[in-house]
Structure formats: C-alpha cells, structure tokens
Amino acid sequence: MYSSSVSSSPTAWLARSKDLARSLAIWTGFAGVTVVAVPPMVIGYPLVLVDPNRAISDAYLRTLARVLVRLNPGWQVEVQGLEHLDRGGPYVIVVNHQSLFDLMVTSFLHHPIKYLGKRAVFDVPVFGWALRIAGEVPVERGDRASGSRALGELRRWLQRGVSVCLFPEGTRSVDGKVAPFKLGAFRLAVETRCPILPVVISGARDLLPKHSVVFQRHAEITMRVLPPVPTVRLDASEVPALAERVRGQMVETLAELEERIP
C-alpha cells in the first residue's frame, strides 16, 4: 500500500505539472494574440460610421476565436444543424453554459451575433475594449437596473436585424447539466417577435470546467443548432412555458450528445 502511493504520487505530480505548464502557455498565447490583434480594431473604430452594426469588428473577433481554437490540434469542434440557421435572422440565440470556452465555440456558427456578458469581462484591459468596439452588451449580475438597460440594448440590436446571444442559465454549470432558465431572453423574443434559436454545447466543460483555469489537452466538443422556435403568436403570459419548453428540448439534446461520447 505504502509503496504504491509513493510510486503513483510522482506520476500524478508530473501530469499535473504538465497540465499547468500547458495551460499557462495557452493563456499567455491568448493574451499575446489579444494584445496584438485588438489595436487594429481600436484604430479602425471610425469604421462604425459606415458599419453601424459593427459587422466588420464582429467578423474579425469570430475569425480570431476560430483561429485560436484550431491552433490547438487536440481540440476538436463539430457543428451540427447549421441548416437551421437562416442567414437572415435575427434570432434570440440561447445557449447552455458549460465553460468560459463556450464563447469561442459559438464563433463556429459563422453568424453575426451580439453577446450579453458580465461587465467584469468588459473591464479587462484590451480584451474589454474589443468587446465594446464589436458591440457586445455588458450586464452587472444581480443588478436589476443594469439588466433592464442590457435588455434594452439587445432589443435595439434585434430591431436593426442583428441576432443576439444569451446564456439563460445565468452562469456556468458546475455539473454540466442544464440549470433552470431565467426568463429575460424569452421575454425579449416574445416582445420583439423574433424566433428563439436553441444551441446546445457538449464537451466544453471537459476542456475547461467552472472555477478552473487548467485546460485539458484533448477535448471533443459538439455544438448542435436546433430548429428555431417561433414567438409571433405568443404573449407575455406564455413566456414561462416557452422557456420551459425550450429548456426541455436542450436537456434532451444534451443527453443525446453525451450518450455518443465513448
């Protein structure tokens, strides 16, 4: 018993050290790319005069995210159901939240999107500037006034024909399951008569779990786009039922995707 624990300890320590070193290299690489890639966005900010929907900045950030993912050969992203994503839109896109990595995964939708995100992320130097220039929308968690302002900004993007993306669980899942949904995204969809587009991500939690900064070496991530859910015939009283129906579809889809994992 004693000799077994002693012999396994150095092995586990070495594996952990490799994970930490690899993760440090990845985070350093992300920071380096951000520092190099964001200044052109700042310099090009006057383009909003001819590109008020920030489509150029949005496409630039999404392309950068896809490149960063593909630079890691052990990370595989499979996208299913893109036929459900009509290029016209706009949609209120709702995504289950497994990891910080979810934002990078959704860049593979190849669709202009404005995200709702925590204000703290927007306060990060350089990276936060890029988010603001691209037109992403900050919100202070737990602040009702901030939430109301953010939904108003998202509403304006939808009225301009730009899809918006929210994580209706409100925070990342600890156990990988789909938590109960907050109603803001669904109320917004009903008010604007825009369809809900459910998107389910599986495998991102395995790559970078909540409360962890250590990336795994290998990850197989699947993102499935479900058929749009129309809202034109719904009213405010039906918002809770709509949220529960969409959540049920997403829970079922996540279970199906995870069953396929060997």
Secondary structure, DSSP 4 states (H G I P E B T S, - for coil): -HHHHHHHHHHHHHHHHHHHHHHHHHHHHHHHHHHHHHHHHHHTGGGGGT-TT-HHHHHHHHHHHHHHHHTSTTEEEEEE-GGG--SS---EEEE----TTHHHHHGGG-S-EEEEEEHHHHTSTTHHHHHHHHT-EEE-TT-HHHHHHHHHHHHHHHHTT-EEEE-TTSS--SSSS-PPPPSHHHHHHHHHTPPEEEEEEESHHHHS-TT-----S-EEEEEEEPPPB--TT--GGGHHHHHHHHHHHHHHHHHHHHHT--
